[in-house]
């Protein structure tokens, strides 16, 4: 699978949390996450406490409005806002239930 952002970089198996496998891009640090794996992982782990503190190095990508092609099935992904308080977005594929995370941070256990 190729990175939907870099387009030429091969995705490599990695993980963003113990027991949560993703296919990561060594070029842009993005990650392709199967929502099936995420739901399984979330059910096996305790919820992460939410904090009012945010990492200072979290930024919004300049190309956040550009549609990405799903790395798994190549169909266009839909962008969703993470929250009304932040400009960060998540790209979701409605065909194969894959999510693209840009420069992934710690994942909170929430139902999707």
C-alpha positions in Angstrom: 0.0 0.0 0.0 1.2 3.5 -0.8 0.8 6.6 1.4 -2.3 8.6 0.4 -0.5 11.8 1.2 3.1 11.2 -0.2 1.6 8.9 -2.9 4.9 7.1 -3.7 6.1 6.0 -0.2 5.3 2.4 0.8 3.4 2.1 4.1 5.2 -0.1 6.8 3.6 -2.1 9.6 3.9 -0.2 12.9 1.8 0.6 15.9 0.6 3.8 17.7 -0.4 2.0 20.9 0.4 -1.4 22.3 -1.8 -3.9 20.6 -3.0 -1.4 17.9 -1.4 -2.1 14.6 -1.3 0.4 11.8 0.4 0.8 8.5 2.6 3.9 8.9 4.3 6.2 6.4 8.0 6.9 7.2 7.9 10.0 5.1 5.0 12.0 6.6 4.4 10.0 9.8 0.8 9.4 8.9 -0.9 6.1 9.6 -3.6 4.0 8.0 -5.8 2.4 10.7 -8.5 -0.3 10.3 -11.5 0.7 12.3 -12.1 -3.0 12.9 -8.8 -3.2 14.7 -9.4 0.0 16.5 -12.8 -1.1 17.9 -11.3 -4.4 19.0 -8.4 -2.6 20.7 -10.8 0.0 22.4 -12.9 -2.8 23.9 -9.8 -4.4 25.4 -8.4 -1.2 26.9 -9.5 1.2 29.6 -10.5 4.7 28.4 -7.8 7.2 28.3 -8.4 10.3 30.5 -9.0 13.4 28.5 -6.8 16.4 29.3 -7.2 20.1 28.7 -3.4 20.2 27.8 -2.5 19.8 24.2 0.9 19.1 22.6 2.5 22.3 21.3 3.7 20.6 18.1 0.3 19.6 16.8 -0.4 21.5 13.6 -3.0 21.5 10.9 -1.7 20.4 7.5 -1.9 23.0 4.8 -3.5 20.5 2.4 -6.2 19.5 4.9 -8.9 20.4 2.2 -7.4 18.0 -0.4 -9.2 14.7 -0.8 -7.1 11.6 -0.2 -7.4 8.2 -1.9 -7.8 5.3 0.5 -4.5 3.4 0.7 -6.5 0.1 0.9 -9.1 0.4 -1.8 -8.1 3.6 -3.7 -11.6 5.2 -3.3 -11.9 8.8 -2.2 -11.9 9.3 1.6 -14.2 11.7 3.4 -12.8 14.3 5.8 -14.3 14.8 9.3 -13.5 17.3 12.0 -12.2 15.7 15.2 -14.0 18.4 17.3 -15.3 21.9 17.0 -12.5 23.2 19.2 -9.7 21.9 16.8 -9.0 22.2 13.1 -7.6 18.7 13.0 -9.4 16.3 10.7 -9.6 12.6 10.1 -10.0 11.0 6.7 -12.4 8.0 6.6 -13.1 5.5 3.8 -16.8 4.6 3.7 -16.1 1.5 1.6 -13.5 -0.4 3.5 -13.7 1.2 7.0 -10.1 2.5 6.9 -9.0 5.8 8.6 -6.0 8.0 7.7 -4.4 9.7 10.7 -2.0 12.5 10.0 1.0 12.4 12.3 -0.9 10.2 14.8 -0.8 10.9 18.5 -2.1 8.9 21.4 -5.4 7.4 20.6 -8.3 7.8 23.0 -10.8 4.9 23.4 -14.0 6.2 22.1 -16.7 4.4 20.1 -16.6 5.2 16.4 
